[in-house]
Amino acid sequence: MNSCETALLIIDMQRDFVTAGSPLCVAGAAATVPAIAALLEYCRHDGNIAIFHVIREYDPSGIDLERSRLQQFQGVPGAVRGTPGAEIVPELRPLPGEMLIVKPRYSAFFHTRLDLCLRRLGVDSLLIAGTQYPNCIRATVTDALSLDYRVTVLSDCCSAQTPEIADANLTDMRNLGARCVTLAAWRAGAEA
């Protein structure tokens, strides 16, 4: 186990959230896949950035689902454990040594081992990518800031149903104290 100061969290880039026509599809998610793939490749080659793939998986019965989503799930279930829709999109599949965190709610920190793993590695800075802004990205960023992590949201590596929703959430996360920049701007700073 190598120590790292920085970790990449890729959130909910699963088929049911990314693929057009899937039950939980986020309109902007598919367009971010190339940028997230470039980010992931950069982090893999860097060697000093821990990589975490954070996903949602629900029991087929829906027993572990949020109350607010239960009615929708009963009509059209999505991200069901063991189904193709719960799989990470092929372009972003984890490699051996990359961590997989299954979260039961919006935040990657809520009732997961994420904080324990990050602290064990010595991580104090997080890079955030994935979908979608007003739910899982924002909840994870809020909790990370509350836990005193330095947070960078890579704006072109995250998505929402509309650009307006994305912009509103980026403004709010900046106001919370997160750094929100494009992948190119982050890379320019990292390589300086």
FIGURO-777052 format. One record per residue (C-alpha): residue number from 1; x, y, z; residue in one letter; chain. Coordinates in steps of 0.05 Angstrom, whole numbers, plus 5000, padded with zeros to 4 digits. Layout:
<sites>
seq=NUM; c1=X; c2=Y; c3=Z; type=A; mol=A
...
</sites>
This chain:
<sites>
seq=1; c1=5000; c2=5000; c3=5000; type=M; mol=A
seq=2; c1=5033; c2=5064; c3=4976; type=N; mol=A
seq=3; c1=5017; c2=5131; c3=5007; type=S; mol=A
seq=4; c1=4988; c2=5186; c3=4962; type=C; mol=A
seq=5; c1=4970; c2=5258; c3=4976; type=E; mol=A
seq=6; c1=4918; c2=5260; c3=4922; type=T; mol=A
seq=7; c1=4861; c2=5214; c3=4901; type=A; mol=A
seq=8; c1=4815; c2=5214; c3=4841; type=L; mol=A
seq=9; c1=4742; c2=5197; c3=4854; type=L; mol=A
seq=10; c1=4703; c2=5177; c3=4792; type=I; mol=A
seq=11; c1=4630; c2=5176; c3=4812; type=I; mol=A
seq=12; c1=4572; c2=5136; c3=4783; type=D; mol=A
seq=13; c1=4599; c2=5128; c3=4712; type=M; mol=A
seq=14; c1=4557; c2=5066; c3=4703; type=Q; mol=A
seq=15; c1=4517; c2=5045; c3=4642; type=R; mol=A
seq=16; c1=4449; c2=5062; c3=4673; type=D; mol=A
seq=17; c1=4473; c2=5133; c3=4686; type=F; mol=A
seq=18; c1=4511; c2=5143; c3=4621; type=V; mol=A
seq=19; c1=4478; c2=5105; c3=4564; type=T; mol=A
seq=20; c1=4423; c2=5141; c3=4526; type=A; mol=A
seq=21; c1=4355; c2=5111; c3=4540; type=G; mol=A
seq=22; c1=4377; c2=5076; c3=4604; type=S; mol=A
seq=23; c1=4333; c2=5083; c3=4666; type=P; mol=A
seq=24; c1=4376; c2=5134; c3=4703; type=L; mol=A
seq=25; c1=4410; c2=5168; c3=4644; type=C; mol=A
seq=26; c1=4439; c2=5237; c3=4658; type=V; mol=A
seq=27; c1=4436; c2=5277; c3=4594; type=A; mol=A
seq=28; c1=4507; c2=5304; c3=4599; type=G; mol=A
seq=29; c1=4542; c2=5241; c3=4624; type=A; mol=A
seq=30; c1=4561; c2=5208; c3=4558; type=A; mol=A
seq=31; c1=4595; c2=5271; c3=4533; type=A; mol=A
seq=32; c1=4643; c2=5271; c3=4593; type=T; mol=A
seq=33; c1=4669; c2=5200; c3=4582; type=V; mol=A
seq=34; c1=4728; c2=5221; c3=4536; type=P; mol=A
seq=35; c1=4750; c2=5275; c3=4585; type=A; mol=A
seq=36; c1=4744; c2=5228; c3=4645; type=I; mol=A
seq=37; c1=4782; c2=5174; c3=4606; type=A; mol=A
seq=38; c1=4838; c2=5224; c3=4593; type=A; mol=A
seq=39; c1=4839; c2=5244; c3=4666; type=L; mol=A
seq=40; c1=4841; c2=5171; c3=4688; type=L; mol=A
seq=41; c1=4898; c2=5156; c3=4640; type=E; mol=A
seq=42; c1=4937; c2=5216; c3=4666; type=Y; mol=A
seq=43; c1=4927; c2=5194; c3=4738; type=C; mol=A
seq=44; c1=4946; c2=5123; c3=4722; type=R; mol=A
seq=45; c1=5011; c2=5145; c3=4690; type=H; mol=A
seq=46; c1=5026; c2=5195; c3=4746; type=D; mol=A
seq=47; c1=5032; c2=5138; c3=4795; type=G; mol=A
seq=48; c1=5023; c2=5183; c3=4856; type=N; mol=A
seq=49; c1=4947; c2=5191; c3=4852; type=I; mol=A
seq=50; c1=4903; c2=5138; c3=4884; type=A; mol=A
seq=51; c1=4843; c2=5120; c3=4840; type=I; mol=A
seq=52; c1=4774; c2=5105; c3=4868; type=F; mol=A
seq=53; c1=4714; c2=5084; c3=4827; type=H; mol=A
seq=54; c1=4651; c2=5101; c3=4866; type=V; mol=A
seq=55; c1=4586; c2=5068; c3=4844; type=I; mol=A
seq=56; c1=4513; c2=5057; c3=4863; type=R; mol=A
seq=57; c1=4484; c2=4988; c3=4866; type=E; mol=A
seq=58; c1=4414; c2=4971; c3=4890; type=Y; mol=A
seq=59; c1=4385; c2=4905; c3=4913; type=D; mol=A
seq=60; c1=4334; c2=4880; c3=4861; type=P; mol=A
seq=61; c1=4279; c2=4887; c3=4913; type=S; mol=A
seq=62; c1=4295; c2=4960; c3=4924; type=G; mol=A
seq=63; c1=4301; c2=4949; c3=5000; type=I; mol=A
seq=64; c1=4365; c2=4990; c3=5003; type=D; mol=A
seq=65; c1=4340; c2=5048; c3=4960; type=L; mol=A
seq=66; c1=4327; c2=5119; c3=4984; type=E; mol=A
seq=67; c1=4255; c2=5130; c3=5001; type=R; mol=A
seq=68; c1=4251; c2=5188; c3=4951; type=S; mol=A
seq=69; c1=4270; c2=5141; c3=4894; type=R; mol=A
seq=70; c1=4229; c2=5080; c3=4912; type=L; mol=A
seq=71; c1=4168; c2=5096; c3=4869; type=Q; mol=A
seq=72; c1=4211; c2=5109; c3=4807; type=Q; mol=A
seq=73; c1=4251; c2=5045; c3=4820; type=F; mol=A
seq=74; c1=4188; c2=5003; c3=4825; type=Q; mol=A
seq=75; c1=4167; c2=5028; c3=4756; type=G; mol=A
seq=76; c1=4235; c2=5027; c3=4722; type=V; mol=A
seq=77; c1=4292; c2=4998; c3=4763; type=P; mol=A
seq=78; c1=4363; c2=5021; c3=4750; type=G; mol=A
seq=79; c1=4433; c2=5007; c3=4776; type=A; mol=A
seq=80; c1=4410; c2=4939; c3=4801; type=V; mol=A
seq=81; c1=4467; c2=4897; c3=4830; type=R; mol=A
seq=82; c1=4491; c2=4844; c3=4781; type=G; mol=A
seq=83; c1=4459; c2=4874; c3=4719; type=T; mol=A
seq=84; c1=4496; c2=4903; c3=4659; type=P; mol=A
seq=85; c1=4467; c2=4972; c3=4676; type=G; mol=A
seq=86; c1=4505; c2=4973; c3=4742; type=A; mol=A
seq=87; c1=4572; c2=4962; c3=4708; type=E; mol=A
seq=88; c1=4622; c2=5019; c3=4698; type=I; mol=A
seq=89; c1=4625; c2=5040; c3=4625; type=V; mol=A
seq=90; c1=4680; c2=5002; c3=4588; type=P; mol=A
seq=91; c1=4723; c2=5064; c3=4575; type=E; mol=A
seq=92; c1=4731; c2=5075; c3=4651; type=L; mol=A
seq=93; c1=4734; c2=5004; c3=4679; type=R; mol=A
seq=94; c1=4779; c2=4996; c3=4739; type=P; mol=A
seq=95; c1=4847; c2=4964; c3=4734; type=L; mol=A
seq=96; c1=4876; c2=4919; c3=4787; type=P; mol=A
seq=97; c1=4897; c2=4961; c3=4847; type=G; mol=A
seq=98; c1=4844; c2=5014; c3=4837; type=E; mol=A
seq=99; c1=4792; c2=5016; c3=4892; type=M; mol=A
seq=100; c1=4718; c2=5004; c3=4882; type=L; mol=A
seq=101; c1=4671; c2=5037; c3=4932; type=I; mol=A
seq=102; c1=4597; c2=5020; c3=4932; type=V; mol=A
seq=103; c1=4556; c2=5077; c3=4962; type=K; mol=A
seq=104; c1=4484; c2=5070; c3=4988; type=P; mol=A
seq=105; c1=4466; c2=5143; c3=4979; type=R; mol=A
seq=106; c1=4488; c2=5206; c3=4942; type=Y; mol=A
seq=107; c1=4553; c2=5220; c3=4979; type=S; mol=A
seq=108; c1=4613; c2=5175; c3=4968; type=A; mol=A
seq=109; c1=4627; c2=5183; c3=5042; type=F; mol=A
seq=110; c1=4559; c2=5164; c3=5071; type=F; mol=A
seq=111; c1=4563; c2=5094; c3=5103; type=H; mol=A
seq=112; c1=4624; c2=5074; c3=5062; type=T; mol=A
seq=113; c1=4697; c2=5059; c3=5077; type=R; mol=A
seq=114; c1=4721; c2=5116; c3=5032; type=L; mol=A
seq=115; c1=4745; c2=5163; c3=5087; type=D; mol=A
seq=116; c1=4782; c2=5106; c3=5123; type=L; mol=A
seq=117; c1=4817; c2=5085; c3=5058; type=C; mol=A
seq=118; c1=4836; c2=5157; c3=5040; type=L; mol=A
seq=119; c1=4865; c2=5171; c3=5109; type=R; mol=A
seq=120; c1=4903; c2=5105; c3=5109; type=R; mol=A
seq=121; c1=4936; c2=5127; c3=5044; type=L; mol=A
seq=122; c1=4952; c2=5196; c3=5071; type=G; mol=A
seq=123; c1=4906; c2=5231; c3=5021; type=V; mol=A
seq=124; c1=4888; c2=5303; c3=5035; type=D; mol=A
seq=125; c1=4868; c2=5327; c3=4965; type=S; mol=A
seq=126; c1=4812; c2=5300; c3=4921; type=L; mol=A
seq=127; c1=4798; c2=5305; c3=4847; type=L; mol=A
seq=128; c1=4725; c2=5296; c3=4831; type=I; mol=A
seq=129; c1=4696; c2=5270; c3=4765; type=A; mol=A
seq=130; c1=4631; c2=5235; c3=4746; type=G; mol=A
seq=131; c1=4556; c2=5246; c3=4748; type=T; mol=A
seq=132; c1=4513; c2=5281; c3=4768; type=Q; mol=A
seq=133; c1=4524; c2=5351; c3=4797; type=Y; mol=A
seq=134; c1=4463; c2=5365; c3=4840; type=P; mol=A
seq=135; c1=4463; c2=5297; c3=4873; type=N; mol=A
seq=136; c1=4524; c2=5253; c3=4879; type=C; mol=A
seq=137; c1=4578; c2=5302; c3=4859; type=I; mol=A
seq=138; c1=4553; c2=5358; c3=4904; type=R; mol=A
seq=139; c1=4539; c2=5312; c3=4964; type=A; mol=A
seq=140; c1=4608; c2=5282; c3=4958; type=T; mol=A
seq=141; c1=4641; c2=5350; c3=4952; type=V; mol=A
seq=142; c1=4602; c2=5377; c3=5013; type=T; mol=A
seq=143; c1=4622; c2=5318; c3=5056; type=D; mol=A
seq=144; c1=4695; c2=5320; c3=5032; type=A; mol=A
seq=145; c1=4700; c2=5394; c3=5050; type=L; mol=A
seq=146; c1=4668; c2=5379; c3=5118; type=S; mol=A
seq=147; c1=4721; c2=5326; c3=5129; type=L; mol=A
seq=148; c1=4775; c2=5378; c3=5112; type=D; mol=A
seq=149; c1=4798; c2=5350; c3=5046; type=Y; mol=A
seq=150; c1=4822; c2=5398; c3=4992; type=R; mol=A
seq=151; c1=4773; c2=5389; c3=4935; type=V; mol=A
seq=152; c1=4781; c2=5401; c3=4861; type=T; mol=A
seq=153; c1=4721; c2=5390; c3=4817; type=V; mol=A
seq=154; c1=4740; c2=5379; c3=4744; type=L; mol=A
seq=155; c1=4683; c2=5416; c3=4710; type=S; mol=A
seq=156; c1=4688; c2=5383; c3=4642; type=D; mol=A
seq=157; c1=4693; c2=5315; c3=4675; type=C; mol=A
seq=158; c1=4626; c2=5322; c3=4711; type=C; mol=A
seq=159; c1=4555; c2=5326; c3=4685; type=S; mol=A
seq=160; c1=4483; c2=5344; c3=4698; type=A; mol=A
seq=161; c1=4418; c2=5341; c3=4660; type=Q; mol=A
seq=162; c1=4428; c2=5412; c3=4633; type=T; mol=A
seq=163; c1=4485; c2=5463; c3=4628; type=P; mol=A
seq=164; c1=4445; c2=5510; c3=4673; type=E; mol=A
seq=165; c1=4442; c2=5458; c3=4728; type=I; mol=A
seq=166; c1=4517; c2=5446; c3=4721; type=A; mol=A
seq=167; c1=4532; c2=5521; c3=4725; type=D; mol=A
seq=168; c1=4489; c2=5532; c3=4786; type=A; mol=A
seq=169; c1=4521; c2=5474; c3=4823; type=N; mol=A
seq=170; c1=4591; c2=5496; c3=4804; type=L; mol=A
seq=171; c1=4576; c2=5565; c3=4832; type=T; mol=A
seq=172; c1=4550; c2=5534; c3=4897; type=D; mol=A
seq=173; c1=4610; c2=5487; c3=4904; type=M; mol=A
seq=174; c1=4659; c2=5545; c3=4892; type=R; mol=A
seq=175; c1=4623; c2=5583; c3=4947; type=N; mol=A
seq=176; c1=4631; c2=5524; c3=4993; type=L; mol=A
seq=177; c1=4706; c2=5525; c3=4981; type=G; mol=A
seq=178; c1=4718; c2=5475; c3=4926; type=A; mol=A
seq=179; c1=4764; c2=5492; c3=4869; type=R; mol=A
seq=180; c1=4727; c2=5482; c3=4803; type=C; mol=A
seq=181; c1=4770; c2=5481; c3=4740; type=V; mol=A
seq=182; c1=4773; c2=5446; c3=4673; type=T; mol=A
seq=183; c1=4817; c2=5385; c3=4662; type=L; mol=A
seq=184; c1=4865; c2=5427; c3=4619; type=A; mol=A
seq=185; c1=4872; c2=5480; c3=4673; type=A; mol=A
seq=186; c1=4884; c2=5428; c3=4726; type=W; mol=A
seq=187; c1=4936; c2=5392; c3=4683; type=R; mol=A
seq=188; c1=4971; c2=5458; c3=4668; type=A; mol=A
seq=189; c1=4977; c2=5470; c3=4743; type=G; mol=A
seq=190; c1=4998; c2=5398; c3=4758; type=A; mol=A
seq=191; c1=5053; c2=5400; c3=4705; type=E; mol=A
seq=192; c1=5079; c2=5469; c3=4723; type=A; mol=A
</sites>
